[in-house]
Amino acid sequence: AKWLINNSKLPMELLAIGTINNKVNLLSGQFKLKKNPNKHFLKWRVPAILLATLFVVMMLNLFLQSRQIDAKTEQVKHQVEQVYQQAFPQQSKLKYARINNRLRTLLAEIDSGKNKTELLTMLNDLTPSVKGNTEFRVTNIKFDKRKKELRIVATAQSFQAFEVFASKLPKKLDVEQGALNSNQSGVSGTLTIRGR
């Protein structure tokens, strides 16, 4: 038999080589291995944190705006219900969702001649004049059922806006213009409208 000379490795060397690929590590405390952090992660860590914070703040802002809009919508719905109740005290109290349909029904009855509500007739006749005059803004409407007249308090940018409004009214309505007052924000005045 031939003897082969083999460079044998020392036991500690074999142990060191074996631990290189081993995931278990018994070192702890000050001897614990420190991993090199990912340089790309360190570079983008601060912008990522800022972006996440900005996203959270934006979502919170959208949520708060949504809550405010919902609150304002509920307030406007309540106001519409109150105005409807004031305008039509003889009608039963309706929720916001049904008011629009009821007003359309009343206007249809006026057009067909079944209902002789002077207020709705006059408002229906005024609609084109108000829509066609962007400078003219109605701030208050009062209807006197006994006199069958509609009193409108309005504001406009000029005196001519009142004249334009009066000229666009249907011929079946008489308009009496009250005193007009001019101030820094524009012109305000009263119009009294009666049916002929």
Secondary structure, DSSP 8 states (H G I E B T S, - for coil): ----------HHHHHHHHHHS-------GGGS------HHHHHHHHHHHHHHHHHHHHHHHHHHHHHHHHHHHHHHHHHHHHHHHHH-TTS----HHHHHHHHHHHHHHHHHTS---HHHHHHHHHHHHHHT-TT-EEEEEEEETTTTEEEEEEEESSHHHHHHHHHHS-TTEEEEEEEEEEETTEEEEEEEEEE-
